[in-house]
């Protein structure tokens, strides 16, 4: 947790605050951090790869019997 400056009144507030306690200015939600986005992309690639591999094994096993 870091302190950031309120865009409305300029006072220091928590970076996790949804609104400024002094003036009530509503803070915008933080976009995904780059690290979170990279983790999400890696997870999607792993799931798609697993589906392709296990789907291929299933289809191969089904075709041979």
Secondary structure, DSSP 8 states (H G I E B T S, - for coil): --EEE-TTT--EEETT-SB-TTT--B-------HHHHHHHHHHHHHHHHHHHHHHHHHHHHHHH-
